[in-house]
Amino acid sequence: MATEIPQASAPAIATTMMASLYGAVHTWDDSLTLTDLFGYSGHAFILNIERTLCPSGPTAWDWGAILFPLRQILSLRRLCASCDMRSPEEARELIWQRTVAAIAAGHPSVLWDAIIPEFYLASGVDEATGEYLVQGPMADKVNGRVAWDSLGKNLGQVWAIFPAPGSTRDLASARDLSLRGAITWHRWENDPESQWVFGGDAWDVWIEAITEEDLAYDSAEISLNHQVYAECRRHAALFLAAQGARFAAAATAYEQVATALEAVCGAWPFPGPIPAVARRRELAHYLAQARDAEVIGVAALEAALKE
């Protein structure tokens, strides 16, 4: 018989890590909003891109860098085969055991690559069949059930996150850590030969890539990029606005970033067809607006944190 946490529900958003974390956290704390998770984690401020225009960006950032500001807020624990120097088989078994225990305690877990290489909310387990009950991309195609030993079969990366109620919270420290990280991330020094480009330099790579005659990926993969980044920057603007007058200038700049990206989303919907190259070169103008506004936003963040 399956054991499930009925109130666990992941919102249908593009950024699956934040969706699954929110679905887990909301089972015990409805005071933390989705915007809070985007902001305090720093996920709202991330930008990284593959030089040929990667099919998805933000989740390519190391989990520890994304989630470090949230650890004390959510009492996060993670289990990772490669990070913990475990075999994939051992990690899969331990993740199953810990998820069974977490579900029994009323706490969903977050799984990576349960069906495809995305994040999933594990809202229950069926110990009789050895299956997770999951929510996330394509979960409906498998009736929301995934065998415990199938994690990481696509990319060979086996890991999971276990959020739980924390005893103390220092939201101001978490906020400042997240925002200082956003500044550092934006000014990342990239190797000109590297496959991935991080931070502010990624905008120019993105602009150049979408104006190419022949694109490296299909429309569904590429259009996911601007959907995810628009979602992130919208939450960045909302998060900063909620921090008060000290961060008002940064909030205004990130509002402009989000608006520019949303214009791209409107012209090139997910998963619509690839626009003609002439139209894509017009859309690059919006990306340039977003890039320039983000430079202003980062400078405003730096000034606010010095006050």
N, C-alpha and C positions, 0 to 999 in steps of 0.2 A: 504493500500500500504506500502511495506517495505521501510525503510530508511537504507541505507547501505553506509559504507565508502569503496569505491572500491579499494583504494590502501592498505587497511589493509590486511596483509597476514602473517600468522605464519609459520616459517620454520618447516620442518618435522624433528625434532630432538627428542631425547629420554627424555630430561628434559623439561617437559611441562610448568613449571613456566617460565623459561627463554624464551621459544618459544613464549608464549603468551605475555609476557612483551615486547619482541623485536617487535612482530607484532604491538603492540599498539604504542610503542615509535617511530617506523620507519615512522609512518604516519606524524609526525611533525619534526623529527630530524633524518636525515640519517647519521649524523656524529658519533653517538654512535653505535658502532658495537656490534655484539652478544658477542664477547670476552669481551668488556667493561662491558656489563651487568653481565656476569659471574664473572668477576673480582671485579668490584666495589661493587657488592652485597655480595661478599664472597662465593657465591654459588659454585664457582670453587674449593673451598678448603674443602668442607664439607665431612665428612664421619660419618655415623651412620648406625648401623646394628642391626637387631633383633637376639637374641641369637641362634635361629634356622635358621638363614639366611633369612632375611626379603625379600619380593618380590620387594620392592623399598625402597630406603634409603633417598636421600637428601631432598625430599619434606616432610619428617617427622620432619624436623627442624621447630621450631616456626617461623611463618611468620615475626614477628617483628625483630627477630635476623637476618634473611636472608636479609630483605629489608631495615633495618634501614640506612645503608650507602647510599642507593639510594633515600631516601626520599627527600632530598633537590635537588637532580639532576632531579628527575622526578616529583616532587611535588605530591608524592603518598598520596592517601587517601584510607582508607579501611573501610568497613562496615562488622561487624561480630556479629552474634547473641549472641554467648556465651561471647565474649569479651566485648560487649557493653551492656550486660544484657538485651537483647531483646528476644522476642519469635521468633522461626524460621519463623512463619507466618509474623510477623512485618518486620523482616529482609528481607525476600523474596520480600515483597511489596516495601520496601525502595530501595533495590538493583535494582528492575525493574525501579522505578521512576528515580533513579540517572543515570542508564544506558541510559534510553531514553533521558535525558538531556545531557549526555556526548556525545552520538551519534549525537545529534543535533548540538553540538559544534564542531564536527569533531574529537572526542577523543574516541577510543575504550575502553572498560573496560575488566577486566580479571575476569572470574568467576571460582569458585571452584565447582567440582562435578556437572557439568551440565548434563553429561551422565553417566560417571563412575568417581570414585574419582581421577580425574586429573584436570589440569588447562586448561581453554579454553579462546580463544580470542573471545570476543563478538564484531563483526565487524558491527553489525546492529540490528535493531529491526523491528518487524511488529506489530504495535500498534493495528491493526484491529483484529489480531488473538491472541495477547498477547504472542508472541514468540520472543526469541532471535535468531539471526542469528550467528552461532558459527563455529569456526574452532578448530580442535583438535581431540583427539583419538575417533574413531568411529562416528565422526560427519557425515561422508558420509552415515552411516547406517540409519540416521534420516533426510536425506536431509539437514543437517546443520541447523535444526530448533529445538528449545527446549522451552517448555512452561515455562513462567516466574515463575510459582509457583512450579516447579519441582526441583529447586536447593537443593542440600544436601539430596536428598531422600535416597541415599545409606548409608551414615554414620551419617546423622542427623546434619552435620556441615554446617552452612549456612554463607558464607562470600564471599566478592568480593573485588577487588583492582581497584582503579580508578587513573591511571597515567594521568598526564597532563603536559604541558610545564611549567618549572620552571622559576623563574625570575633571580636567581643567581646560580652559580655552583662553588664549591670548590672541584675539582677533587682530589687534593693532599690530602686533609683531608679525603675524602671518601676512597681513596686508603689506607691510613694508618689505618683508622678504620677497613677496611675490613681485612687487613693483620694482624693487632694485634688480631682481632677476630679469624683468622685462627690459630694463635699460641695458643690462649686460648682454642679453640675448640680441637686442637690436644692433649692438655694436660689435658683434662677433667677428673675429678676424678669420676669414675664410681662405683656405688653400685654393688658389685658382685652378688647380687640377682635380679638386675633390668632386665626387659625384653629387654630394649634397651641399646645398648652400643655405646657411642659417642667417636669421635676423634681417636687418635692413637690406643687405645685398641681395636677398632673395627676390625682392620686388623687381629688380632689373632683369634677373634671369627669367622670371615669370613673364614680364612684358615682352622680352625678346622671343620667348618660346611660343607664346600664343599667336604671334604675328608671322610665324614660319608658314611657308606654303603647305608643307606636309607636317602634320602633327604626329608625335610619337605614340599617342594613345588614342583610344576611341572617346567619343563624346561623353559617355556616362562616367568614365574615369576622370576626365579633365574637368567636366562641369561640377563634379563633386568638390573640387578645389575651391571654387569661389563660393559655393554653398557653405562649406565648412568655415572658411575664413570670414565670410560675412557674419555668420552666426557667432564666431568668437569675438569679432570686433564690436558687434552689437552689445554683447554682454560686457565687454570691456568698458564701453561708454556708460552703460547702466551702472556698472560697479563703481566706476569713478564718480559718477554723479551722486551716488549714495554716500560717498565719503565726505561730502560737505564742500564748502567754499574753497578750501585749500587745494582741492583737486579739480576745480571747475574748469580751468583752462585746458587741462589734459582731457577731461570729459568731452569738451567741445571738439577738440581735435579728433578724438577717437570716434565721435559721432559722425564726423566728416568721412573718416575712413570707412565706417560701416555703410554709410549712405552710398559712397562710390562703389563699394563691392556689391551692394544690393542692386545697383543699376546694372552691373554685369550679370547678376543672377536673373534679372528680369528679361534681359536680352538673350541670354543663353541658359535656359532652364535645364534643370536636371530631371531626367536624362535626355533632353532634347537633342536634335541633330546638331552637328558642328556647323556654325555659321561660316559663310564664305570668308575668304581671307581678308577681303576689303572690310567686311563688317568687324572681323576680329581686330583689325588694326584700329578701328574706331573705338572698340571696347578697351584697347590698351590705354586709351586716354583716361578712362576711369581708374585703371590700375595705377597710372602715374599720379592721379589726384590722390588716391589712397596712400601711395608711397610718400608723397610730399606732406600730407596731413599727419602721417605717422611720425615723421621726423619732428614736426612741431609738438606732437603729443609726447614723445619721449623726452624732449627738452623740457616740457612743462612738468612731466613727472619728476625729472631730476631737480628742477627748481623747487617743487613742492616738498620733496623729501629733505631738502636742505633747510627748510624753514624751522 
